[in-house]
Amino acid sequence: MSDWETITLEQEGGVATLTVDRPDRLNALNVDTLEAIEEALKQAENDEARAVVLTGAGDDAFVAGADISYMQDLSTPEAQAYAELGHRVADKIETFPAPVIAAINGYAFGGGCELALACDLRVASESAIIGQTEIDLGIIPGWGGTQRLPRLVGDEVARRLIFFGERIDAQDAHEHGLVGEIVAGDQLDDHVSQLAADLAAKPHYAMAAAKEALNQSHETTQQAGLRYERRLWSGMFGTHDQREGMEAFLEDREPEFE
C-alpha cells in the first residue's frame, strides 16, 4: 500500500494496481493527484511490475476529468505547466515497460479519457461513459487526446467526438474501437485482474520489447519501424526467456520465464 492521499498503489504477483482515490470528486485530476500518479508509476517500474491496472475508486467514475475548479483561473504559463504535467503522466503510461490496462468503471471524460487512451488495453464496464468533453469548457483536449484518439478510432470519428464533445456509452465506444471489450460492472475487477495476471506471466523483456515496437509504429515511417523491429527481435536471442520459451515448446511443456 502507498502513502499518497489521492491514489493507492497495490502490488501482487507482478501486477501493480493504481487507483485514483477521490470518489467524492469523481476522481478528478488535480496537481497533487497527477504528481502522485507519476510517482506511483515510477515506483511500480522500480519494483519491476510486469503489468499495471489503472482504475478509479467508487462506483461512478474512472476519472471524470481534470479539476475544473483548479483550471478556471489559470494564466497561459500556468496552463502550460499543467499541460506538461498531464502529458508527462500520459507519456509515462504509454512508455511504461509493461502493459497497462485501463479498467474503465464509470465516467471517463476529458483528461480521464486521455489517460485511458495512453494505456495499452481498455476494458469498460457496461455502465462506462466516455468522452473528450473539453470543447464545452471553451478549450481542447490538452493531454494527448487530439493525437491518440484518431489513431484508435480514425480521423472522422475523432473529429466528431472532439468537435461535439460527445459522451458515448460503452457499446458505442467498443464499436468505434475506443475500448477493447465490455464486461458487466460486477465482473470488471475480476476480469481485469485475470487479464493482468495473464500478461504478468508472459516473458518480461519480450513483452517490453513488443510494446516498444508497437509504440514505434506511431512515431516513424513503416520502413524505419521495420528496422527497429528487426533490432529488437534479434536482441531477444540469447536471453533466458528466448531459450526457455523455445525449449519448452520443443519439449511440450509450460515455460518458466524469468
Contacts in CASP RR format, 6 or more apart in sequence:
PFRMAT RR
TARGET T0000
AUTHOR 0000-0000-0000
METHOD contacts of the structure
MODEL  1
MSDWETITLEQEGGVATLTVDRPDRLNALNVDTLEAIEEALKQAENDEAR
AVVLTGAGDDAFVAGADISYMQDLSTPEAQAYAELGHRVADKIETFPAPV
IAAINGYAFGGGCELALACDLRVASESAIIGQTEIDLGIIPGWGGTQRLP
RLVGDEVARRLIFFGERIDAQDAHEHGLVGEIVAGDQLDDHVSQLAADLA
AKPHYAMAAAKEALNQSHETTQQAGLRYERRLWSGMFGTHDQREGMEAFL
EDREPEFE
1 8 0 8 1.000
1 9 0 8 1.000
1 10 0 8 1.000
2 8 0 8 1.000
2 9 0 8 1.000
2 40 0 8 1.000
2 43 0 8 1.000
4 36 0 8 1.000
4 39 0 8 1.000
4 40 0 8 1.000
5 32 0 8 1.000
5 36 0 8 1.000
6 20 0 8 1.000
6 21 0 8 1.000
6 22 0 8 1.000
6 30 0 8 1.000
6 32 0 8 1.000
6 33 0 8 1.000
6 36 0 8 1.000
7 18 0 8 1.000
7 19 0 8 1.000
7 20 0 8 1.000
7 21 0 8 1.000
7 33 0 8 1.000
7 36 0 8 1.000
7 37 0 8 1.000
7 40 0 8 1.000
8 17 0 8 1.000
8 18 0 8 1.000
8 19 0 8 1.000
8 21 0 8 1.000
8 57 0 8 1.000
9 16 0 8 1.000
9 17 0 8 1.000
9 18 0 8 1.000
9 19 0 8 1.000
9 40 0 8 1.000
9 43 0 8 1.000
9 44 0 8 1.000
10 16 0 8 1.000
10 17 0 8 1.000
10 19 0 8 1.000
11 17 0 8 1.000
11 44 0 8 1.000
11 47 0 8 1.000
11 49 0 8 1.000
13 197 0 8 1.000
13 200 0 8 1.000
14 48 0 8 1.000
14 49 0 8 1.000
14 50 0 8 1.000
14 51 0 8 1.000
14 200 0 8 1.000
15 49 0 8 1.000
15 50 0 8 1.000
15 51 0 8 1.000
15 52 0 8 1.000
15 53 0 8 1.000
15 193 0 8 1.000
15 196 0 8 1.000
15 197 0 8 1.000
15 200 0 8 1.000
16 40 0 8 1.000
16 44 0 8 1.000
16 47 0 8 1.000
16 49 0 8 1.000
16 51 0 8 1.000
16 52 0 8 1.000
16 53 0 8 1.000
17 52 0 8 1.000
17 53 0 8 1.000
17 55 0 8 1.000
17 196 0 8 1.000
18 37 0 8 1.000
18 40 0 8 1.000
18 41 0 8 1.000
18 44 0 8 1.000
18 52 0 8 1.000
18 53 0 8 1.000
18 54 0 8 1.000
18 55 0 8 1.000
19 55 0 8 1.000
19 56 0 8 1.000
19 57 0 8 1.000
20 27 0 8 1.000
20 29 0 8 1.000
20 33 0 8 1.000
20 37 0 8 1.000
20 54 0 8 1.000
20 55 0 8 1.000
20 56 0 8 1.000
20 57 0 8 1.000
20 62 0 8 1.000
20 63 0 8 1.000
21 27 0 8 1.000
21 56 0 8 1.000
21 57 0 8 1.000
22 28 0 8 1.000
22 33 0 8 1.000
22 57 0 8 1.000
23 56 0 8 1.000
23 57 0 8 1.000
23 58 0 8 1.000
23 60 0 8 1.000
23 61 0 8 1.000
25 64 0 8 1.000
25 67 0 8 1.000
26 60 0 8 1.000
26 61 0 8 1.000
26 63 0 8 1.000
26 64 0 8 1.000
26 65 0 8 1.000
26 107 0 8 1.000
27 56 0 8 1.000
27 57 0 8 1.000
27 58 0 8 1.000
27 61 0 8 1.000
27 62 0 8 1.000
27 63 0 8 1.000
27 64 0 8 1.000
27 65 0 8 1.000
28 63 0 8 1.000
28 64 0 8 1.000
28 65 0 8 1.000
28 66 0 8 1.000
28 67 0 8 1.000
28 68 0 8 1.000
29 37 0 8 1.000
29 63 0 8 1.000
29 65 0 8 1.000
29 66 0 8 1.000
29 67 0 8 1.000
29 86 0 8 1.000
29 111 0 8 1.000
29 112 0 8 1.000
29 115 0 8 1.000
30 66 0 8 1.000
30 67 0 8 1.000
30 70 0 8 1.000
31 67 0 8 1.000
31 70 0 8 1.000
31 82 0 8 1.000
31 85 0 8 1.000
34 85 0 8 1.000
34 86 0 8 1.000
34 89 0 8 1.000
35 85 0 8 1.000
37 89 0 8 1.000
38 85 0 8 1.000
38 88 0 8 1.000
38 89 0 8 1.000
38 92 0 8 1.000
41 52 0 8 1.000
41 89 0 8 1.000
41 92 0 8 1.000
41 93 0 8 1.000
41 96 0 8 1.000
42 92 0 8 1.000
44 52 0 8 1.000
44 96 0 8 1.000
45 96 0 8 1.000
45 97 0 8 1.000
48 204 0 8 1.000
49 98 0 8 1.000
49 200 0 8 1.000
50 98 0 8 1.000
50 199 0 8 1.000
50 200 0 8 1.000
50 201 0 8 1.000
50 202 0 8 1.000
50 204 0 8 1.000
50 207 0 8 1.000
51 98 0 8 1.000
51 99 0 8 1.000
51 100 0 8 1.000
51 101 0 8 1.000
51 196 0 8 1.000
51 197 0 8 1.000
51 199 0 8 1.000
51 200 0 8 1.000
52 93 0 8 1.000
52 96 0 8 1.000
52 98 0 8 1.000
52 99 0 8 1.000
52 100 0 8 1.000
52 101 0 8 1.000
52 196 0 8 1.000
53 100 0 8 1.000
53 101 0 8 1.000
53 103 0 8 1.000
53 192 0 8 1.000
53 193 0 8 1.000
53 196 0 8 1.000
54 93 0 8 1.000
54 100 0 8 1.000
54 101 0 8 1.000
54 102 0 8 1.000
54 103 0 8 1.000
54 115 0 8 1.000
54 116 0 8 1.000
54 119 0 8 1.000
55 62 0 8 1.000
55 102 0 8 1.000
55 103 0 8 1.000
55 104 0 8 1.000
55 105 0 8 1.000
55 189 0 8 1.000
55 192 0 8 1.000
56 62 0 8 1.000
56 63 0 8 1.000
56 103 0 8 1.000
56 105 0 8 1.000
58 105 0 8 1.000
59 105 0 8 1.000
59 106 0 8 1.000
60 106 0 8 1.000
60 107 0 8 1.000
61 105 0 8 1.000
61 106 0 8 1.000
61 107 0 8 1.000
61 108 0 8 1.000
62 102 0 8 1.000
62 103 0 8 1.000
62 104 0 8 1.000
62 105 0 8 1.000
62 106 0 8 1.000
62 107 0 8 1.000
62 108 0 8 1.000
62 112 0 8 1.000
62 116 0 8 1.000
62 128 0 8 1.000
63 107 0 8 1.000
63 108 0 8 1.000
63 109 0 8 1.000
63 111 0 8 1.000
63 112 0 8 1.000
63 115 0 8 1.000
63 116 0 8 1.000
64 107 0 8 1.000
64 108 0 8 1.000
64 109 0 8 1.000
64 112 0 8 1.000
65 108 0 8 1.000
65 109 0 8 1.000
65 110 0 8 1.000
65 111 0 8 1.000
65 112 0 8 1.000
65 113 0 8 1.000
66 82 0 8 1.000
66 110 0 8 1.000
66 111 0 8 1.000
66 112 0 8 1.000
66 143 0 8 1.000
68 137 0 8 1.000
70 82 0 8 1.000
71 79 0 8 1.000
71 82 0 8 1.000
74 82 0 8 1.000
83 142 0 8 1.000
83 143 0 8 1.000
86 111 0 8 1.000
86 114 0 8 1.000
86 142 0 8 1.000
86 143 0 8 1.000
87 142 0 8 1.000
87 143 0 8 1.000
87 144 0 8 1.000
89 115 0 8 1.000
89 143 0 8 1.000
90 114 0 8 1.000
90 115 0 8 1.000
90 117 0 8 1.000
90 118 0 8 1.000
90 143 0 8 1.000
90 144 0 8 1.000
90 148 0 8 1.000
91 118 0 8 1.000
93 100 0 8 1.000
93 115 0 8 1.000
93 118 0 8 1.000
93 119 0 8 1.000
94 118 0 8 1.000
94 119 0 8 1.000
94 215 0 8 1.000
95 215 0 8 1.000
97 208 0 8 1.000
97 211 0 8 1.000
97 212 0 8 1.000
98 199 0 8 1.000
98 200 0 8 1.000
98 204 0 8 1.000
98 207 0 8 1.000
98 208 0 8 1.000
98 211 0 8 1.000
99 120 0 8 1.000
99 121 0 8 1.000
99 196 0 8 1.000
99 199 0 8 1.000
99 207 0 8 1.000
99 211 0 8 1.000
100 118 0 8 1.000
100 119 0 8 1.000
100 120 0 8 1.000
100 121 0 8 1.000
101 119 0 8 1.000
101 120 0 8 1.000
101 121 0 8 1.000
101 122 0 8 1.000
101 123 0 8 1.000
101 192 0 8 1.000
101 195 0 8 1.000
101 196 0 8 1.000
101 199 0 8 1.000
102 108 0 8 1.000
102 115 0 8 1.000
102 116 0 8 1.000
102 119 0 8 1.000
102 121 0 8 1.000
102 122 0 8 1.000
102 123 0 8 1.000
103 123 0 8 1.000
103 188 0 8 1.000
103 189 0 8 1.000
103 192 0 8 1.000
104 116 0 8 1.000
104 122 0 8 1.000
104 123 0 8 1.000
104 124 0 8 1.000
104 125 0 8 1.000
104 128 0 8 1.000
104 130 0 8 1.000
104 170 0 8 1.000
104 179 0 8 1.000
105 125 0 8 1.000
105 127 0 8 1.000
105 128 0 8 1.000
105 185 0 8 1.000
105 188 0 8 1.000
106 124 0 8 1.000
106 125 0 8 1.000
106 127 0 8 1.000
106 128 0 8 1.000
106 129 0 8 1.000
107 128 0 8 1.000
107 129 0 8 1.000
108 116 0 8 1.000
108 128 0 8 1.000
108 129 0 8 1.000
108 130 0 8 1.000
108 131 0 8 1.000
109 129 0 8 1.000
109 130 0 8 1.000
109 131 0 8 1.000
109 132 0 8 1.000
109 133 0 8 1.000
109 167 0 8 1.000
110 131 0 8 1.000
110 132 0 8 1.000
110 133 0 8 1.000
110 134 0 8 1.000
110 141 0 8 1.000
110 143 0 8 1.000
111 141 0 8 1.000
111 142 0 8 1.000
111 143 0 8 1.000
113 130 0 8 1.000
113 131 0 8 1.000
113 132 0 8 1.000
113 145 0 8 1.000
113 149 0 8 1.000
114 132 0 8 1.000
114 141 0 8 1.000
114 142 0 8 1.000
114 143 0 8 1.000
114 144 0 8 1.000
114 145 0 8 1.000
114 148 0 8 1.000
115 143 0 8 1.000
116 122 0 8 1.000
116 130 0 8 1.000
117 144 0 8 1.000
117 145 0 8 1.000
117 148 0 8 1.000
117 149 0 8 1.000
117 152 0 8 1.000
118 144 0 8 1.000
118 148 0 8 1.000
120 211 0 8 1.000
121 180 0 8 1.000
121 195 0 8 1.000
122 178 0 8 1.000
122 179 0 8 1.000
122 180 0 8 1.000
123 179 0 8 1.000
123 180 0 8 1.000
123 181 0 8 1.000
123 182 0 8 1.000
123 183 0 8 1.000
123 188 0 8 1.000
123 191 0 8 1.000
123 192 0 8 1.000
123 195 0 8 1.000
124 130 0 8 1.000
124 170 0 8 1.000
124 173 0 8 1.000
124 174 0 8 1.000
124 179 0 8 1.000
124 180 0 8 1.000
124 181 0 8 1.000
124 182 0 8 1.000
124 183 0 8 1.000
125 170 0 8 1.000
125 182 0 8 1.000
125 183 0 8 1.000
125 184 0 8 1.000
125 185 0 8 1.000
125 188 0 8 1.000
126 170 0 8 1.000
126 182 0 8 1.000
126 183 0 8 1.000
126 184 0 8 1.000
126 185 0 8 1.000
127 170 0 8 1.000
127 185 0 8 1.000
128 169 0 8 1.000
128 170 0 8 1.000
128 173 0 8 1.000
128 179 0 8 1.000
128 182 0 8 1.000
129 167 0 8 1.000
129 168 0 8 1.000
129 169 0 8 1.000
129 170 0 8 1.000
130 167 0 8 1.000
130 168 0 8 1.000
130 169 0 8 1.000
130 170 0 8 1.000
130 173 0 8 1.000
130 178 0 8 1.000
130 179 0 8 1.000
131 161 0 8 1.000
131 165 0 8 1.000
131 166 0 8 1.000
131 167 0 8 1.000
131 168 0 8 1.000
132 141 0 8 1.000
132 145 0 8 1.000
132 149 0 8 1.000
132 161 0 8 1.000
132 162 0 8 1.000
132 165 0 8 1.000
133 165 0 8 1.000
133 167 0 8 1.000
134 140 0 8 1.000
134 141 0 8 1.000
134 142 0 8 1.000
134 162 0 8 1.000
134 165 0 8 1.000
135 162 0 8 1.000
135 163 0 8 1.000
135 164 0 8 1.000
135 165 0 8 1.000
136 165 0 8 1.000
140 146 0 8 1.000
140 162 0 8 1.000
141 149 0 8 1.000
141 162 0 8 1.000
145 162 0 8 1.000
146 158 0 8 1.000
146 162 0 8 1.000
149 158 0 8 1.000
149 161 0 8 1.000
149 162 0 8 1.000
149 178 0 8 1.000
150 158 0 8 1.000
150 159 0 8 1.000
151 218 0 8 1.000
152 158 0 8 1.000
152 176 0 8 1.000
152 177 0 8 1.000
152 178 0 8 1.000
153 161 0 8 1.000
153 176 0 8 1.000
153 177 0 8 1.000
153 178 0 8 1.000
157 176 0 8 1.000
160 166 0 8 1.000
161 168 0 8 1.000
168 176 0 8 1.000
168 178 0 8 1.000
170 179 0 8 1.000
170 182 0 8 1.000
171 182 0 8 1.000
173 179 0 8 1.000
174 180 0 8 1.000
174 181 0 8 1.000
174 182 0 8 1.000
183 191 0 8 1.000
199 207 0 8 1.000
201 257 0 8 1.000
202 257 0 8 1.000
203 241 0 8 1.000
203 242 0 8 1.000
203 245 0 8 1.000
203 255 0 8 1.000
203 257 0 8 1.000
203 258 0 8 1.000
204 241 0 8 1.000
204 257 0 8 1.000
204 258 0 8 1.000
205 236 0 8 1.000
205 239 0 8 1.000
205 241 0 8 1.000
205 258 0 8 1.000
206 236 0 8 1.000
206 241 0 8 1.000
206 242 0 8 1.000
209 232 0 8 1.000
209 233 0 8 1.000
209 235 0 8 1.000
209 236 0 8 1.000
212 232 0 8 1.000
213 225 0 8 1.000
213 228 0 8 1.000
213 229 0 8 1.000
213 232 0 8 1.000
216 225 0 8 1.000
216 228 0 8 1.000
216 229 0 8 1.000
217 225 0 8 1.000
220 228 0 8 1.000
236 242 0 8 1.000
240 257 0 8 1.000
240 258 0 8 1.000
241 255 0 8 1.000
241 257 0 8 1.000
241 258 0 8 1.000
244 255 0 8 1.000
244 256 0 8 1.000
244 257 0 8 1.000
244 258 0 8 1.000
245 255 0 8 1.000
245 257 0 8 1.000
247 255 0 8 1.000
248 254 0 8 1.000
248 255 0 8 1.000
248 256 0 8 1.000
249 255 0 8 1.000
END
